[in-house]
Protein backbone atom coordinates (compact mmCIF):
# COMPACT_ATOMS: atom_id res chain seq x y z
CA UNK A 1 0.00 0.00 0.00
CA UNK A 2 2.91 2.35 0.73
CA UNK A 3 4.39 1.73 -2.71
CA UNK A 4 0.99 2.34 -4.30
CA UNK A 5 0.57 5.66 -2.50
CA UNK A 6 4.12 6.75 -3.28
CA UNK A 7 3.72 5.81 -6.94
CA UNK A 8 0.40 7.64 -7.18
CA UNK A 9 1.64 10.83 -5.51
CA UNK A 10 4.78 10.80 -7.64
CA UNK A 11 2.64 10.50 -10.78
CA UNK A 12 0.48 13.45 -9.67
CA UNK A 13 3.61 15.49 -9.02
CA UNK A 14 4.71 14.78 -12.62
CA UNK A 15 1.43 15.99 -14.09
CA UNK A 16 -0.55 12.76 -14.29
CA UNK A 17 -4.36 13.12 -13.94
CA UNK A 18 -6.13 11.97 -10.71
CA UNK A 19 -7.46 8.81 -12.35
CA UNK A 20 -3.90 7.46 -12.50
CA UNK A 21 -4.94 5.35 -9.51
CA UNK A 22 -6.29 2.86 -12.06
CA UNK A 23 -2.65 2.04 -12.82
CA UNK A 24 -1.25 2.23 -9.28
CA UNK A 25 -3.95 0.17 -7.62
CA UNK A 26 -3.63 -3.01 -9.77
CA UNK A 27 0.15 -2.91 -9.35
CA UNK A 28 -0.22 -2.57 -5.54
CA UNK A 29 -2.73 -5.44 -5.42
CA UNK A 30 -0.40 -7.62 -7.48
CA UNK A 31 2.53 -6.70 -5.24
CA UNK A 32 0.50 -7.70 -2.18
CA UNK A 33 -0.31 -11.10 -3.71
CA UNK A 34 3.21 -11.89 -4.93
CA UNK A 35 4.81 -10.91 -1.62
CA UNK A 36 2.36 -13.19 0.16
CA UNK A 37 3.67 -15.92 -2.09
CA UNK A 38 7.28 -15.07 -1.22
CA UNK A 39 6.76 -15.19 2.53
CA UNK A 40 6.53 -19.03 2.82
CA UNK A 41 9.88 -19.33 1.01
CA UNK A 42 11.49 -16.78 3.30
CA UNK A 43 10.09 -18.42 6.43
CA UNK A 44 11.55 -21.80 5.47
CA UNK A 45 14.92 -20.16 4.87
CA UNK A 46 15.09 -18.39 8.25
CA UNK A 47 17.92 -20.55 9.60
CA UNK A 48 19.71 -20.98 6.27
CA UNK A 49 22.96 -19.21 5.51
CA UNK A 50 22.60 -15.88 3.62
CA UNK A 51 24.26 -17.07 0.42
CA UNK A 52 21.93 -20.07 0.25
CA UNK A 53 18.95 -17.82 0.90
CA UNK A 54 19.99 -15.62 -2.02
CA UNK A 55 20.51 -18.62 -4.33
CA UNK A 56 17.12 -20.16 -3.49
CA UNK A 57 15.25 -16.83 -3.76
CA UNK A 58 16.57 -15.84 -7.21
CA UNK A 59 13.83 -17.65 -9.15
CA UNK A 60 10.89 -16.62 -6.89
CA UNK A 61 12.06 -12.98 -6.89
CA UNK A 62 12.39 -12.91 -10.69
CA UNK A 63 8.92 -14.44 -11.10
CA UNK A 64 7.41 -11.97 -8.67
CA UNK A 65 9.12 -9.04 -10.38
CA UNK A 66 7.98 -10.33 -13.79
CA UNK A 67 4.37 -10.57 -12.61
CA UNK A 68 4.54 -7.09 -11.17
CA UNK A 69 6.07 -5.67 -14.34
CA UNK A 70 3.50 -7.32 -16.60
CA UNK A 71 0.61 -6.01 -14.54
CA UNK A 72 2.14 -2.55 -14.67
CA UNK A 73 2.52 -2.71 -18.45
CA UNK A 74 -1.04 -3.94 -18.95
CA UNK A 75 -2.39 -1.34 -16.52
CA UNK A 76 -0.60 1.47 -18.31
CA UNK A 77 -1.84 0.16 -21.65
CA UNK A 78 -5.41 -0.04 -20.38
CA UNK A 79 -5.24 3.43 -18.91
CA UNK A 80 -3.87 5.44 -21.83
CA UNK A 81 -3.33 3.02 -24.70
CA UNK A 82 -0.58 3.52 -27.24
CA UNK A 83 0.37 6.96 -25.87
CA UNK A 84 1.97 5.38 -22.76
CA UNK A 85 3.52 2.32 -24.36
CA UNK A 86 7.33 2.23 -24.44
CA UNK A 87 8.82 3.14 -27.79
CA UNK A 88 11.12 0.13 -27.73
CA UNK A 89 12.14 -2.97 -25.88
CA UNK A 90 14.43 -0.95 -23.63
CA UNK A 91 11.36 0.67 -22.10
CA UNK A 92 9.88 -2.69 -21.14
CA UNK A 93 13.23 -3.70 -19.68
CA UNK A 94 13.14 -0.52 -17.58
CA UNK A 95 9.64 -1.40 -16.33
CA UNK A 96 10.83 -4.87 -15.35
CA UNK A 97 13.97 -3.46 -13.66
CA UNK A 98 11.92 -1.08 -11.54
CA UNK A 99 9.63 -3.94 -10.52
CA UNK A 100 12.67 -6.07 -9.64
CA UNK A 101 13.99 -3.22 -7.51
CA UNK A 102 10.70 -3.00 -5.61
CA UNK A 103 10.58 -6.77 -4.97
CA UNK A 104 14.23 -6.97 -3.87
CA UNK A 105 13.69 -4.01 -1.53
CA UNK A 106 10.66 -5.74 0.01
CA UNK A 107 12.59 -9.02 0.45
CA UNK A 108 15.53 -7.19 2.03
CA UNK A 109 13.20 -5.35 4.40
CA UNK A 110 11.39 -8.58 5.33
CA UNK A 111 14.65 -10.44 5.98
CA UNK A 112 16.03 -7.50 7.96
CA UNK A 113 12.96 -7.40 10.21
CA UNK A 114 13.10 -11.16 10.79
CA UNK A 115 16.82 -11.06 11.57
CA UNK A 116 16.23 -8.22 14.04
CA UNK A 117 13.40 -10.16 15.70
CA UNK A 118 15.57 -13.27 15.91
CA UNK A 119 18.49 -11.36 17.40
CA UNK A 120 16.17 -9.70 19.89
CA UNK A 121 14.75 -13.08 20.93
CA UNK A 122 18.24 -14.55 21.24
CA UNK A 123 19.37 -11.57 23.32
CA UNK A 124 16.35 -11.88 25.60
CA UNK A 125 16.91 -15.63 25.93
CA UNK A 126 20.59 -15.07 26.76
CA UNK A 127 19.71 -12.41 29.34
CA UNK A 128 17.08 -14.70 30.84
CA UNK A 129 19.52 -17.59 31.01
CA UNK A 130 22.14 -15.32 32.59
CA UNK A 131 19.62 -14.09 35.16
CA UNK A 132 18.57 -17.66 36.01
CA UNK A 133 22.20 -18.74 36.38
CA UNK A 134 22.90 -15.61 38.43
CA UNK A 135 20.02 -16.40 40.80
CA UNK A 136 21.01 -20.04 41.06
CA UNK A 137 24.57 -19.06 41.96
CA UNK A 138 23.36 -16.64 44.62
CA UNK A 139 21.05 -19.25 46.12
CA UNK A 140 23.87 -21.78 46.16
CA UNK A 141 26.19 -19.33 47.88
CA UNK A 142 23.52 -18.30 50.36
CA UNK A 143 22.57 -21.87 51.31
CA UNK A 144 26.23 -22.89 51.47
CA UNK A 145 26.45 -20.97 54.74
CA UNK A 146 23.98 -23.23 56.55
CA UNK A 147 25.93 -26.54 56.29
CA UNK A 148 29.16 -24.77 57.25
CA UNK A 149 27.56 -23.08 60.24
CA UNK A 150 25.65 -26.23 61.25
CA UNK A 151 28.84 -28.30 61.24
CA UNK A 152 30.51 -25.96 63.74
CA UNK A 153 27.42 -25.63 65.95
CA UNK A 154 26.68 -29.35 66.09
CA UNK A 155 30.29 -29.98 67.05
CA UNK A 156 29.86 -27.49 69.90
CA UNK A 157 26.63 -29.19 71.04
CA UNK A 158 28.38 -32.57 71.01
CA UNK A 159 31.22 -31.14 73.10
CA UNK A 160 28.77 -29.71 75.65
CA UNK A 161 27.05 -33.08 75.97
CA UNK A 162 30.37 -34.88 76.42
CA UNK A 163 31.28 -32.40 79.14
CA UNK A 164 27.96 -33.07 80.88
CA UNK A 165 26.55 -29.58 80.25
CA UNK A 166 23.13 -30.73 79.04
CA UNK A 167 21.53 -27.41 80.03
CA UNK A 168 23.93 -25.52 77.79
CA UNK A 169 23.48 -28.03 74.98
CA UNK A 170 19.67 -27.72 75.17
CA UNK A 171 19.87 -23.94 75.21
CA UNK A 172 22.12 -24.00 72.15
CA UNK A 173 19.72 -26.34 70.31
CA UNK A 174 16.82 -23.98 71.03
CA UNK A 175 18.74 -20.96 69.78
CA UNK A 176 19.97 -22.89 66.75
CA UNK A 177 16.38 -23.79 65.90
CA UNK A 178 15.29 -20.15 66.11
CA UNK A 179 18.22 -19.01 63.98
CA UNK A 180 17.60 -21.61 61.27
CA UNK A 181 13.88 -20.86 61.22
CA UNK A 182 14.62 -17.22 60.58
CA UNK A 183 17.21 -18.09 57.92
CA UNK A 184 14.90 -20.46 56.04
CA UNK A 185 11.99 -18.03 56.17
CA UNK A 186 14.05 -15.39 54.36
CA UNK A 187 14.23 -15.47 50.58
CA UNK A 188 17.94 -15.69 49.67
CA UNK A 189 17.31 -13.42 46.68
CA UNK A 190 15.86 -10.65 48.85
CA UNK A 191 18.01 -8.05 50.56
CA UNK A 192 17.46 -7.07 54.18
CA UNK A 193 18.09 -3.87 56.10
CA UNK A 194 21.14 -3.43 58.26
CA UNK A 195 18.85 -3.48 61.30
CA UNK A 196 17.39 -6.85 60.24
CA UNK A 197 20.85 -8.22 59.53
CA UNK A 198 22.04 -7.18 62.97
CA UNK A 199 18.94 -8.85 64.46
CA UNK A 200 19.83 -12.13 62.72
CA UNK A 201 23.43 -11.67 63.84
CA UNK A 202 22.30 -11.39 67.46
CA UNK A 203 20.45 -14.70 67.13
CA UNK A 204 23.65 -16.30 65.88
CA UNK A 205 25.65 -14.72 68.69
CA UNK A 206 23.11 -16.07 71.17
CA UNK A 207 24.24 -19.55 70.09
CA UNK A 208 27.92 -18.68 70.43
CA UNK A 209 27.38 -17.10 73.86
CA UNK A 210 26.32 -20.50 75.16
CA UNK A 211 29.55 -21.94 73.82
CA UNK A 212 31.95 -19.20 74.97
CA UNK A 213 30.06 -17.60 77.89
CA UNK A 214 31.96 -14.53 79.19
CA UNK A 215 34.91 -15.18 76.86
CA UNK A 216 32.96 -13.59 74.00
CA UNK A 217 32.22 -9.88 73.94
CA UNK A 218 30.37 -8.32 71.00
CA UNK A 219 30.02 -4.62 70.31
CA UNK A 220 27.79 -3.15 67.59
CA UNK A 221 28.05 0.42 66.39
CA UNK A 222 25.41 1.09 63.72
CA UNK A 223 24.95 4.67 62.58
CA UNK A 224 21.26 5.73 62.65
CA UNK A 225 21.25 6.62 58.95
CA UNK A 226 22.46 3.10 58.10
CA UNK A 227 19.73 1.10 59.83
CA UNK A 228 17.47 1.07 56.74
CA UNK A 229 20.27 0.49 54.22
CA UNK A 230 19.90 -2.73 52.21
CA UNK A 231 22.44 -5.53 51.97
CA UNK A 232 22.43 -9.28 51.15
CA UNK A 233 21.01 -11.41 53.95
CA UNK A 234 23.48 -13.18 56.25
CA UNK A 235 26.37 -11.13 54.91
CA UNK A 236 27.89 -10.33 58.30
CA UNK A 237 27.36 -13.70 60.00
CA UNK A 238 30.22 -15.58 58.25
CA UNK A 239 32.57 -12.65 58.94
CA UNK A 240 31.71 -12.68 62.64
CA UNK A 241 31.95 -16.48 62.68
CA UNK A 242 35.42 -16.25 61.14
CA UNK A 243 36.48 -13.72 63.79
CA UNK A 244 35.18 -15.94 66.60
CA UNK A 245 36.91 -18.98 65.14
CA UNK A 246 40.33 -17.36 64.77
CA UNK A 247 40.35 -14.73 67.54
CA UNK A 248 38.09 -15.96 70.35
CA UNK A 249 38.25 -19.76 70.19
CA UNK A 250 42.05 -19.78 70.18
CA UNK A 251 42.38 -17.51 73.20
CA UNK A 252 41.90 -18.68 76.78
CA UNK A 253 40.87 -15.18 77.82
CA UNK A 254 38.55 -14.78 74.83
CA UNK A 255 38.17 -11.42 73.19
CA UNK A 256 35.90 -8.91 71.53
CA UNK A 257 34.28 -8.68 68.11
CA UNK A 258 33.14 -5.28 66.87
CA UNK A 259 30.60 -4.71 64.11
CA UNK A 260 30.38 -1.22 62.65
CA UNK A 261 28.24 0.40 59.93
CA UNK A 262 28.79 3.88 58.52
CA UNK A 263 27.68 5.87 55.50
CA UNK A 264 30.03 7.96 53.40
CA UNK A 265 28.26 9.78 50.55
CA UNK A 266 26.65 7.04 48.42
CA UNK A 267 28.59 4.17 50.02
CA UNK A 268 27.76 1.83 52.90
CA UNK A 269 30.85 0.81 54.88
CA UNK A 270 30.66 -2.30 57.08
CA UNK A 271 33.47 -3.40 59.37
CA UNK A 272 33.96 -6.56 61.43
CA UNK A 273 37.03 -6.40 63.67
CA UNK A 274 38.47 -8.48 66.48
CA UNK A 275 41.27 -8.08 69.03
CA UNK A 276 42.86 -11.46 68.43
CA UNK A 277 46.37 -12.29 67.19
CA UNK A 278 45.58 -11.30 63.60
CA UNK A 279 45.85 -13.48 60.52
CA UNK A 280 49.17 -15.02 59.52
CA UNK A 281 47.74 -15.43 56.02
CA UNK A 282 47.93 -11.63 55.62
CA UNK A 283 51.67 -11.50 56.28
CA UNK A 284 53.92 -10.72 53.29
CA UNK A 285 54.43 -13.80 51.14
CA UNK A 286 51.60 -15.76 52.74
CA UNK A 287 48.78 -17.25 50.66
CA UNK A 288 45.40 -15.43 50.87
CA UNK A 289 42.68 -16.58 53.24
CA UNK A 290 40.65 -19.46 51.83
CA UNK A 291 37.98 -20.00 54.50
CA UNK A 292 34.50 -20.92 53.34
CA UNK A 293 32.89 -17.88 54.96
CA UNK A 294 35.33 -15.35 53.53
CA UNK A 295 35.46 -16.80 50.00
CA UNK A 296 31.67 -17.11 50.03
CA UNK A 297 31.28 -13.46 51.00
CA UNK A 298 33.73 -12.31 48.33
CA UNK A 299 31.92 -14.28 45.63
CA UNK A 300 28.45 -13.11 46.69
CA UNK A 301 29.53 -9.47 46.61
CA UNK A 302 31.24 -9.89 43.24
CA UNK A 303 28.15 -11.56 41.73
CA UNK A 304 25.73 -9.01 43.18
CA UNK A 305 27.63 -5.75 42.78
CA UNK A 306 30.49 -6.41 40.36
CA UNK A 307 33.07 -3.60 40.47
CA UNK A 308 30.79 -1.46 42.68
CA UNK A 309 31.91 -3.32 45.83
CA UNK A 310 35.14 -3.75 47.74
CA UNK A 311 36.31 -6.41 50.19
CA UNK A 312 39.39 -5.72 52.25
CA UNK A 313 40.94 -7.83 55.01
CA UNK A 314 43.90 -6.54 57.03
CA UNK A 315 45.73 -6.95 60.30
CA UNK A 316 45.21 -3.95 62.56
CA UNK A 317 48.31 -2.15 63.95
CA UNK A 318 46.88 -2.35 67.47
CA UNK A 319 46.26 -6.09 67.09
CA UNK A 320 43.57 -8.24 65.64
CA UNK A 321 42.07 -8.62 62.19
CA UNK A 322 39.59 -6.37 60.38
CA UNK A 323 37.35 -7.02 57.39
CA UNK A 324 35.88 -3.97 55.64
CA UNK A 325 33.12 -4.10 53.04
CA UNK A 326 31.97 -1.24 50.84
CA UNK A 327 28.63 -1.40 49.01
CA UNK A 328 26.42 1.06 47.14
CA UNK A 329 24.19 2.77 49.70
CA UNK A 330 20.56 1.87 48.94
CA UNK A 331 17.51 2.13 51.17
CA UNK A 332 14.95 1.01 48.59
CA UNK A 333 12.06 2.93 47.02
CA UNK A 334 9.81 2.68 50.08
CA UNK A 335 12.38 4.13 52.41
CA UNK A 336 13.18 6.93 49.98
CA UNK A 337 9.53 7.81 49.74
CA UNK A 338 9.21 7.97 53.51
CA UNK A 339 12.26 10.19 53.74
N, C-alpha and C positions, 0 to 999 in steps of 0.2 A: 504493500500500500504506500509506503514511503517513496519507493521508486516511481510509482504511478503519479503521485502528487508532484514530485520533483520534475518528472518529465513533462507533466501538464503545465506547471508554472513556467518552466523554461521555454516551452513552446509559445505560451502567451507572451513572454518577454521578447520573443523573436518575431512577434507579429502574427502568430497563428490565431484563427478565430476561436471563440469559446467552445464550439462544438468539436474541438480537437480531442475532447475526452473520449470520443468514439474510437480513437486510435490508442490512447493511453490505457483505457480500461481493459480491453481484451488482452493487451500485453501484460498488465498487472495480474489479471486472472490466470493467464497461462504461467506466469512466473510463480504464482502461489502453488499451482498444481505441480509443476516440475520440481520445485524445491521440496514439496511434500514427498515426492518420489525419491529425492536424493537423501532424505533424512534416514531411512532404514539402512542404506549403505554406510552412511557416516557413523551410525550407532554401532554397527557391527565392527567397524574399524577403530573403535575408541582406544583399544589397547594395542593396536598395531603400530609398528614403527612408522615415522612420518614418510619415509621414502616409499614404503609399501602402500601407505594410504594414497599418496599421489599417483602411483602406478595404477592402482585399482580404480581410482576415481576419474582417470582420463576419459574413458569411454562414456560413463554416465554424464560427466560435465559437458562433453561435446554434444551428446544427444540433447541434453537440456537446453544448451545454448542454441542448437539448431532449431529446436521447436520454438524457442522464444523469438529467434530471428525470422522464421517463417511466418509466425503469427503477426509480427510487426510489419513485414512486407505486405501480407494480405490485408491487414488493417489499413495501412496507408493507401493501398490500391483501392480499397472499398471506399475510403473517405474522399479521395480527390482524383482517383483515376490516373490517367497517363501523366498528368501534370507533376505528380509526386514520385513517379517511378524513376529509379536511377537511370542515368544515361548509358551506363555500361556495367559490365560485370564487376568492376572495381567498387561500384556503389553497393552492390549486394554483399560483397566481401566486407565492406565497412559496416553494414548493418549486422552481419554475423559476428564481426569482431567486437562491436559494442555489446551485443548480447552475451558473448563469451566473457567479456569483462565483468558484466553484471553478475553472471552466475559464479565466476571465480571469486568475486568479492563477497558474495553471500556465503559460499562454502568456507572461505577464510574466516569470516566473522563467526559462523556457526562453530567451526573447529576451535577458534580462539575462546569463545564463551565456554565450550565444553572443557577445554584444557584448564581454564581458570577455575571452573567449578570443581574439577577433579583435584587440582592443586589445593583449593580451599578445603575440600573434604579431607585430603591427606594431611594437611596442616592441622586441622581440628582433631583428626584421629591421633596424630602424633602428640599434640598437646594433651589430649585426654589420657593417652597412655602414659605420658610423662607425669601427669598429675596423679594417676592411680599408683604408679611406681613410687612417686614421692610420698604419698600418703601411707603406702605399705611400709616404706622404709622408716617413716616416723613412728608408725605403730610398733614395728619391730624394736626400734630403739627404746621406745617408751616402755614396752612390756619386758624388755631385757633387764630392766632395773629390778623387777619383782623377784625373779629367781636368785639374782645376786644378793639382794637384801635378805631374802628368806633364808638362804644358806647360812649367812652370818648369824641371823637371829635364832634360828633353830639350834645352831651350835651352842649359842649362849644359854638357851633354855635347857639343853641337855646337860651343860656344865652345872647349872643351878640345881638340877635334879640330882646329879651325882654328888654334889656337895651337901645335899639334904635340905636345900632352901626351896621347899615346895611352894611356900607362900610367894616368894619372888618369882618362881617359874610360872605360877598361875597368873600373877599380876602381869607378867610379860606377855603371856598368851592372850589375855584380855585386851591389852593395848595393841598387840599385833593384829588381832581381829578387827579392832576399830580402824586401825591404819589401813589395812587391806581393803576394808569395806569402802572407805573413802576413796582409795586409789581406783578401785574397780568401778565405782559409780561415776568417776570423771571420764569424759571422752578424751582419749589421748590426742585427738586432733584439735581440741579446744584449748585456748590459752586461759590462764587464770590471773587474777590480780596478785600483786605482791602481798597484800594482806592475806589472801586465801592461801598462797604458797607458804607464808610464814605459819599459818594455822596448821597446815599439813605437816610442816617441819616440826612444830611443837608436838604433834602426835608421835612422830618418829622419835623425837628426843625423849618422850615419855617412856618409850621402850628402852632406850639406852640408859636412862636414869636408873632403871631397875638393875641393870647390869653393872653400872659403874658407881652408883650411889653418889656420895659427895666428892668423888674424884673427877666428876664432869661438871664443868661450869659453862653455861651458854649465855652469851650476851647478844641481844638484837638491838640494832640502831637503825630504824627505818624512818626516813624523812617523811613528814606528813604528805608532801606533794607526790610521794612515790607509792603510796598505799594502793591507789587505783590503777597504777601502771600494769600493763599486761606482759606476761612472759609465759614460756612453755611450762606446763605442769610438771612438778617434781624435778625442777631444774637444780634447785639448791640442795636437795636431799643427798644425792651422791657425793657432792662436794663436802658437805658436813660429815657424811659417813667416812669419807677418805681422811678427813682431818682427825676424826675420832680414832680411826684405825691406826694412823701413823704417829699421832701426837699424844693421845690420851691412853690408849691401850698399852703402849710401850713404856709408860711412865708410872712408877709406883705412886707418886704424889698426884698423878692426874694432870689436869690442865684446863685451859679455857679455850672455847671456840667462839669467835665473834662473827656475826652476820651483819652486814651493813648495806644500806641501799641509799643512793643519792642520785639527784638529777643534775645534769650539766647541759644546759641548752636543750637540744633535742635528743640527748642520750641518757639512757638509764645505766648507772654504774652499780654493780653488785660485787660485794667483796666477802669472801669467807677466809678468815685468818685463824691461826692457832698459835700457841706459845710453846710448841714442842721443839724438838731438835732440828727441825727443818728437813728438807729432802736431799739426800745424797745424790739423787738422780739429776738435780739441778746444778751440781758442781761442774766446773769446766771439764770437758772431755767425757762426761758421763752420758749414757743413753737417756733419751727422754722418758718421762713417766708413761707406763703402759697399762695402768689399772683400768678395770672395766668401767668404773664410774667416770673417771676423767676422760677416757677416750670416747665413751658414750656421749658425754656432754659436749665435747668438741664436735663430734659428728652431727648431733642434733642441731647445734647452733649453725654449723656450716650449711646443712640442708635447709634450715628454715630461713636464715638471713643472708647467706652467701657472704659477700665482702663487707656487708653492713654490720658485722659483729667482730668482736675481738675476744680472745681467750688468752690470758696471761697468768703464768704460775711462776712465783719467785720465792726465794728465801729472804726473809726480812732481816735487816741489819741487827735489830734488837732480839732476834731469835724467832724461830717458828717459820711456818710456810704460809703463803697468801695466794689465793686464786682470785683474779679480778676479771669480771665479765662486763662487756659493754654492748648494749643493745639499742636499737632505735626506741625512743620513748614514745609509747602509744597507750592511750587510755581508752580507746574505742569510741565509737560514735555516740553511744549513750552518755558516757561520762563527759564528752565534749559538750553535748547539748545541755547537760546539767550545769556545766561550768559557766 
